């Protein structure tokens, strides 16, 4: 799980930037291809591969209120 800025620019923010550095540019390309144009809504999830990391997928979202976290949890429970 990666909590990023609303535009999912993974170069912004310490955690997203570190993730991008280790996983590789491919994940930013995948995020850009998998999201609709513009910003994502709070709690919306965009999936990328794990890139160079030893995981299958990375779930990218943006949160700034508790309602967004509840939405993310609900989406994971339904899968």
KEKE-3310 file (N, C-alpha, C; in steps of 0.2 Angstrom, whole numbers, plus 5000, padded with zeros to 4 digits):
npx = (5004:5003:5002:4999:5001:4987:4987:4995:5009:5023:5035:5034:5034:5041:5040:5033:5043:5054:5049:5047:5060:5066:5057:5057:5055:5045:5034:5028:5024:5015:5005:5001:4995:4985:4976:4962:4962:4969:4966:4965:4951:4949:4953:4951:4959:4973:4981:4998:5011:5023:5035:5053:5052:5050:5036:5019:5010:5007:4997:4990:4985:4976:4974:4966:4957:4947:4937:4941:4950:4942:4935:4945:4948:4935:4935:4945:4941:4930:4936)
npy = (4994:5011:5027:5041:5057:5066:5066:5056:5057:5049:5054:5063:5066:5057:5043:5038:5042:5035:5022:5022:5024:5011:5001:5005:5014:5009:5007:5019:5022:5012:5016:5028:5023:5015:5023:5035:5050:5065:5069:5057:5051:5053:5038:5030:5017:5013:5001:4994:4984:4975:4980:4981:4976:4962:4958:4955:4965:4983:4994:5009:5024:5039:5048:5059:5061:5052:5045:5041:5031:5022:5019:5013:5001:4995:4992:4982:4972:4967:4961)
npz = (5000:4996:5000:4992:4983:4976:4962:4960:4957:4959:4962:4972:4989:5003:5005:4993:4984:4988:4986:4972:4968:4972:4966:4953:4937:4930:4938:4939:4926:4924:4934:4929:4917:4922:4929:4928:4919:4926:4944:4957:4967:4985:4993:4982:4973:4964:4954:4953:4946:4956:4951:4953:4965:4977:4976:4971:4967:4969:4979:4976:4983:4989:5004:5015:5025:5038:5031:5019:5022:5027:5016:5008:5016:5015:5002:5001:5009:5002:4991)
capx = (5000:5007:4998:5003:4997:4981:4989:4999:5016:5027:5041:5032:5033:5047:5038:5032:5049:5058:5046:5049:5067:5067:5053:5058:5051:5040:5027:5025:5021:5009:5000:4998:4991:4979:4972:4959:4965:4968:4968:4961:4947:4951:4951:4952:4965:4976:4986:5003:5015:5028:5041:5059:5052:5048:5029:5016:5006:5007:4991:4992:4979:4977:4970:4967:4952:4946:4932:4945:4953:4936:4933:4950:4947:4929:4937:4950:4936:4925:4939)
capy = (5000:5017:5033:5046:5063:5065:5065:5050:5058:5045:5058:5068:5063:5053:5036:5037:5043:5029:5016:5023:5022:5004:4997:5007:5019:5005:5007:5026:5021:5008:5020:5033:5020:5012:5028:5039:5056:5069:5067:5052:5053:5050:5031:5026:5013:5011:4995:4993:4978:4977:4982:4977:4973:4955:4958:4955:4972:4989:4997:5016:5028:5045:5049:5065:5060:5045:5042:5038:5025:5017:5017:5008:4995:4992:4989:4976:4967:4965:4957)
capz = (5000:4995:5000:4988:4982:4972:4955:4960:4955:4964:4964:4977:4995:5004:5004:4986:4980:4989:4982:4965:4967:4973:4962:4946:4934:4927:4942:4938:4920:4925:4938:4924:4912:4925:4932:4924:4918:4932:4951:4960:4973:4991:4994:4976:4972:4957:4955:4948:4948:4961:4948:4955:4972:4978:4978:4964:4966:4974:4979:4977:4985:4993:5010:5019:5030:5040:5027:5014:5025:5028:5009:5006:5020:5012:4995:5002:5012:4997:4986)
cpx = (5004:5002:5002:4998:4991:4982:4993:5006:5020:5034:5040:5031:5039:5045:5037:5039:5054:5056:5048:5056:5069:5064:5055:5053:5045:5033:5024:5021:5015:5003:4997:4994:4985:4974:4968:4963:4964:4969:4963:4957:4950:4949:4951:4958:4967:4981:4991:5006:5020:5035:5047:5058:5049:5040:5025:5013:5008:5000:4992:4985:4981:4972:4971:4961:4950:4941:4936:4948:4948:4934:4938:4949:4941:4931:4941:4945:4932:4929:4941)
cpy = (5006:5023:5039:5053:5062:5063:5059:5051:5055:5049:5062:5064:5058:5046:5034:5037:5037:5023:5016:5021:5015:5000:4999:5011:5015:5006:5014:5025:5017:5012:5025:5029:5017:5017:5032:5046:5061:5066:5061:5054:5050:5043:5027:5023:5012:5006:4995:4986:4980:4979:4978:4974:4966:4955:4958:4962:4977:4992:5005:5020:5035:5046:5055:5065:5053:5042:5039:5032:5020:5015:5011:5001:4991:4988:4982:4971:4964:4961:4950)
cpz = (5000:4995:4997:4987:4977:4965:4954:4956:4960:4966:4970:4983:4996:5003:4997:4982:4982:4986:4975:4964:4967:4968:4955:4943:4931:4931:4941:4931:4920:4929:4933:4919:4915:4928:4926:4924:4925:4939:4952:4966:4979:4992:4988:4976:4965:4958:4950:4950:4953:4958:4950:4962:4972:4980:4971:4962:4971:4973:4980:4978:4988:4998:5013:5025:5032:5035:5021:5016:5025:5021:5007:5009:5017:5006:4996:5005:5007:4991:4989)
residu = (UNK:UNK:UNK:UNK:UNK:UNK:UNK:UNK:UNK:UNK:UNK:UNK:UNK:UNK:UNK:UNK:UNK:UNK:UNK:UNK:UNK:UNK:UNK:UNK:UNK:UNK:UNK:UNK:UNK:UNK:UNK:UNK:UNK:UNK:UNK:UNK:UNK:UNK:UNK:UNK:UNK:UNK:UNK:UNK:UNK:UNK:UNK:UNK:UNK:UNK:UNK:UNK:UNK:UNK:UNK:UNK:UNK:UNK:UNK:UNK:UNK:UNK:UNK:UNK:UNK:UNK:UNK:UNK:UNK:UNK:UNK:UNK:UNK:UNK:UNK:UNK:UNK:UNK:UNK)
# end
